[in-house]
Amino acid sequence: MNTKFIILYCTVPDQQTAEMISKNLVEEKLAACCNIVPGLKSVYRWEQKIQTDDELLLIIKTRSTLYAEVETQIKDLHPYTVPEIIALPLINGSVEYLNWMDENVRS
């Protein structure tokens, strides 16, 4: 099992925010890749009310050791008071892709 890398999910309100966060993370080598998935509908409770919003999902691939830095960077750039930032272990993947990630994310 390989837990050297993680995948983060982060919802954002619009394309501009998605691109800004993604580009920043990749430029800073805090993420090897960020996928921007449009067409998300989120239903959640906020301030004692049920909310429904159109959002986009960022799928962020990075090293597990960089989680704290990635979280801080997202919070600095994100317009939400409490952005969704969830990390999942990347337990396996193709050797070629994991090597590419290794080369494109800070140690």
C-alpha positions in Angstrom: 0.0 0.0 0.0 1.3 3.4 -1.0 0.2 6.4 1.2 3.0 8.7 0.1 0.3 10.7 -1.9 -3.2 11.9 -1.1 -6.1 13.1 -3.1 -8.0 16.2 -1.8 -11.5 17.2 -2.6 -12.4 20.8 -2.5 -15.6 22.4 -3.7 -15.6 25.9 -5.1 -18.3 28.3 -6.2 -17.2 29.2 -9.7 -14.7 28.5 -12.5 -12.6 31.6 -11.7 -12.0 30.3 -8.1 -11.3 26.8 -9.4 -8.7 28.0 -11.8 -7.0 30.4 -9.4 -6.6 27.8 -6.7 -5.5 25.1 -9.1 -3.0 27.2 -10.9 -1.6 28.4 -7.6 -1.1 24.9 -6.2 0.5 23.6 -9.3 2.8 26.7 -9.8 3.9 26.4 -6.2 4.5 22.6 -6.7 2.1 21.9 -3.9 0.1 19.7 -6.3 1.1 17.7 -9.3 -2.4 18.1 -10.8 -5.8 19.6 -10.1 -8.9 18.4 -12.0 -11.8 20.8 -12.2 -15.1 19.0 -12.3 -18.1 21.2 -13.2 -21.8 20.4 -12.8 -21.8 19.7 -9.1 -25.0 20.3 -7.0 -24.3 20.5 -3.3 -27.0 20.2 -0.6 -25.9 21.0 2.9 -26.9 22.6 6.2 -25.4 26.1 6.8 -26.4 28.5 9.6 -29.4 26.2 10.5 -30.8 26.2 6.9 -30.7 23.7 4.1 -28.8 25.2 1.2 -28.5 24.0 -2.4 -25.7 25.4 -4.6 -24.1 24.8 -7.9 -20.4 24.2 -7.4 -17.3 22.8 -9.0 -15.1 20.1 -7.5 -11.4 20.3 -7.4 -9.6 16.9 -7.3 -6.1 17.7 -6.1 -3.2 15.2 -6.1 -0.3 15.9 -3.8 2.1 14.4 -1.2 0.6 13.5 2.2 3.5 15.5 3.9 2.2 18.7 2.1 -1.3 18.5 3.4 -1.0 21.3 5.9 0.6 23.7 3.3 -2.1 22.9 0.7 -4.9 23.4 3.3 -3.4 26.8 4.3 -3.1 27.9 0.6 -6.6 26.8 -0.2 -8.0 28.7 2.9 -6.1 31.8 1.9 -7.5 31.8 -1.6 -11.0 30.4 -1.1 -14.0 32.7 -0.7 -15.9 30.4 1.7 -15.7 30.8 5.5 -15.5 27.0 5.8 -14.3 25.5 2.6 -14.6 21.7 2.1 -11.0 20.3 2.2 -11.0 16.5 2.5 -8.0 14.3 2.0 -8.1 10.6 1.0 -5.0 8.3 0.9 -3.9 7.3 -2.6 -3.2 3.6 -1.9 -2.0 2.6 -5.4 -1.6 3.8 -8.9 0.4 3.2 -12.1 4.2 3.4 -11.5 4.5 5.9 -14.3 1.9 8.2 -13.0 3.2 8.0 -9.4 6.7 8.7 -10.7 5.4 11.7 -12.6 3.7 13.0 -9.4 6.9 12.5 -7.5 8.8 14.7 -10.0 6.1 17.5 -10.0 5.4 18.0 -6.3 7.8 19.4 -3.7 9.6 16.9 -1.6 
